[in-house]
């Protein structure tokens, strides 16, 4: 007796293993308005530079543990001994520039919260407060950067953030739902095509 198998939904092709499929289906492209989640993605996208996103997804729980669940107030207080401890932690990417930048980014993040009331209020201004909805037929069409990510990168750098190049920030925008880059055949595309943040 053969059981009927439920057909797998069509997804963006990069979601190819259990972890990336769960991330794609539940998080990627969902508009974020929680400051701690924004801080998490700033740290993770910066850590990903030069590596695969799967590497970071595999280390994500370790990052949450190592960086106090991405509490920017706590991370901003890390001293040299804490940085040394992080650099000996095999559960994260042990790159000194990336670890030190996480601490500096936490300080800059707190300054933005102080100035704007929340990081959320600050960051969404780069897309006019609403997700940009694209209509890509293939992943090959996705840009690596846009005028919005260029402007965001320039402003964040001016505010003291590190590892915030335009390409890193475009990935950050995709992750946090500031842009819907699911291909139009993906089952998640329609969920966001008409959504307002």
C-alpha positions as CSV (number, residue, x, y, z in Angstrom):
1,X,0.0,0.0,0.0
2,X,1.5,3.3,-1.1
3,X,0.9,6.5,0.9
4,X,0.2,9.6,-1.1
5,X,3.2,11.9,-0.9
6,X,2.5,15.6,-0.6
7,X,4.2,17.5,-3.4
8,X,7.1,19.7,-2.2
9,X,6.3,23.4,-2.8
10,X,8.4,25.3,-5.3
11,X,11.1,27.3,-3.6
12,X,14.0,29.6,-4.4
13,X,16.7,27.2,-5.6
14,X,19.2,28.3,-2.9
15,X,17.1,26.6,-0.2
16,X,18.6,23.2,-0.7
17,X,19.0,21.5,2.7
18,X,17.0,21.1,5.8
19,X,18.4,24.2,7.6
20,X,18.2,26.5,4.6
21,X,14.7,25.3,3.7
22,X,13.4,26.1,7.2
23,X,15.1,29.5,7.1
24,X,13.7,30.2,3.6
25,X,10.2,29.1,4.5
26,X,10.0,30.8,7.9
27,X,12.2,33.9,7.9
28,X,13.8,35.1,4.7
29,X,11.9,38.0,3.3
30,X,9.6,38.4,6.3
31,X,9.5,42.1,7.2
32,X,11.3,42.7,10.5
33,X,10.5,45.4,13.0
34,X,12.3,44.1,16.0
35,X,15.5,45.8,16.9
36,X,17.2,42.8,18.4
37,X,16.5,40.8,15.2
38,X,17.9,43.6,13.1
39,X,21.1,43.5,15.2
40,X,21.3,39.8,14.9
41,X,21.2,40.0,11.1
42,X,23.8,42.8,11.0
43,X,26.2,40.6,12.9
44,X,25.4,37.4,11.0
45,X,25.6,39.1,7.5
46,X,28.9,40.7,8.5
47,X,30.2,37.4,9.7
48,X,29.1,35.8,6.4
49,X,31.4,38.0,4.3
50,X,33.6,35.6,2.2
51,X,31.7,32.5,3.5
52,X,28.6,30.7,2.5
53,X,25.3,31.5,4.2
54,X,24.9,27.8,5.1
55,X,28.1,28.1,7.2
56,X,26.5,30.9,9.2
57,X,23.1,29.1,9.5
58,X,25.0,26.1,10.9
59,X,26.7,28.4,13.5
60,X,23.6,30.6,14.3
61,X,22.7,28.9,17.6
62,X,26.4,29.2,18.7
63,X,26.3,32.9,17.8
64,X,23.2,33.4,19.9
65,X,24.9,31.8,22.8
66,X,28.2,33.6,22.3
67,X,26.8,37.1,21.7
68,X,24.2,37.1,24.6
69,X,21.3,36.4,22.2
70,X,22.3,39.5,20.3
71,X,21.5,42.0,23.0
72,X,23.3,45.2,21.7
73,X,23.6,46.7,25.2
74,X,25.5,43.7,26.4
75,X,27.6,43.3,23.3
76,X,28.6,47.0,23.4
77,X,30.2,46.3,26.8
78,X,32.5,43.5,25.6
79,X,36.1,44.2,26.6
80,X,39.4,42.7,25.3
81,X,39.1,39.6,27.4
82,X,35.6,38.9,26.1
83,X,36.9,39.4,22.5
84,X,39.7,37.0,23.3
85,X,37.2,34.5,24.6
86,X,35.1,34.8,21.5
87,X,38.2,34.3,19.3
88,X,38.8,30.9,21.0
89,X,35.2,29.8,20.4
90,X,35.0,27.2,17.6
91,X,31.3,27.7,17.3
92,X,31.6,31.1,15.6
93,X,33.7,32.5,12.8
94,X,36.9,33.3,14.6
95,X,38.0,36.4,12.6
96,X,39.3,39.2,14.8
97,X,38.1,42.0,12.5
98,X,34.6,40.5,12.4
99,X,34.4,39.9,16.2
100,X,35.7,43.4,17.0
101,X,33.3,44.9,14.5
102,X,30.4,43.2,16.2
103,X,31.3,45.1,19.4
104,X,31.7,48.4,17.5
105,X,28.5,47.8,15.7
106,X,26.6,47.3,18.9
107,X,27.8,50.7,20.1
108,X,26.8,52.3,16.8
109,X,23.5,50.5,17.0
110,X,22.7,52.0,20.4
111,X,23.6,55.5,19.1
112,X,21.1,55.0,16.3
113,X,18.4,53.9,18.7
114,X,19.1,56.9,20.9
115,X,18.8,59.3,17.9
116,X,15.8,57.8,16.2
117,X,14.0,56.0,19.0
118,X,14.5,52.6,17.4
119,X,16.8,51.1,14.8
120,X,13.6,50.0,13.0
121,X,12.5,53.6,12.5
122,X,15.9,54.5,11.1
123,X,16.5,51.5,8.8
124,X,13.1,51.4,7.1
125,X,13.5,54.9,5.8
126,X,15.9,53.6,3.1
127,X,13.0,51.9,1.4
128,X,10.4,54.5,2.2
129,X,8.9,52.4,5.0
130,X,7.6,49.7,2.7
131,X,9.1,46.4,1.4
132,X,10.3,46.6,-2.2
133,X,8.6,43.9,-4.2
134,X,10.6,42.5,-7.1
135,X,9.5,40.2,-9.8
136,X,12.5,38.0,-10.6
137,X,12.0,34.8,-12.7
138,X,15.4,33.5,-11.9
139,X,18.0,33.8,-9.1
140,X,20.4,35.0,-11.8
141,X,18.4,38.2,-12.1
142,X,18.9,39.2,-8.4
143,X,21.2,42.2,-8.0
144,X,24.2,42.1,-5.6
145,X,23.5,45.7,-4.5
146,X,21.0,48.5,-5.3
147,X,21.0,52.3,-4.9
148,X,19.1,51.7,-1.6
149,X,21.8,49.4,-0.2
150,X,24.5,51.8,-1.5
151,X,22.8,54.7,0.5
152,X,22.4,52.5,3.6
153,X,26.0,51.4,3.4
154,X,27.2,55.0,3.1
155,X,25.1,56.2,6.1
156,X,25.9,53.2,8.3
157,X,29.7,53.7,7.7
158,X,29.4,57.4,8.5
159,X,27.8,56.3,11.8
160,X,30.7,54.0,12.7
161,X,29.4,50.6,11.6
162,X,31.9,48.1,10.1
163,X,31.3,45.2,7.7
164,X,28.4,47.1,6.1
165,X,29.4,47.2,2.5
166,X,26.5,47.5,0.0
167,X,26.5,43.8,-1.0
168,X,26.4,42.7,2.7
169,X,23.6,45.2,3.3
170,X,21.6,44.0,0.3
171,X,21.7,40.5,1.7
172,X,20.6,42.1,5.1
173,X,17.7,43.8,3.3
174,X,16.6,40.5,1.7
175,X,16.8,38.7,5.1
176,X,14.8,41.3,7.0
177,X,12.1,41.6,4.4
178,X,12.9,45.2,3.3
179,X,13.0,43.7,-0.2
180,X,11.0,40.6,-1.5
181,X,13.5,38.7,-3.6
182,X,11.7,35.4,-3.7
183,X,11.4,34.4,-7.4
184,X,7.8,34.7,-8.6
185,X,7.5,30.9,-8.9
186,X,8.4,30.4,-5.2
187,X,5.5,29.6,-3.0
188,X,6.7,32.3,-0.5
189,X,6.6,35.1,-3.2
190,X,2.8,35.6,-3.1
191,X,2.8,35.7,0.7
192,X,4.7,39.0,0.5
193,X,3.8,40.3,-3.0
194,X,1.0,42.6,-1.6
195,X,2.1,42.7,2.0
196,X,2.8,46.0,3.7
197,X,5.2,46.2,6.5
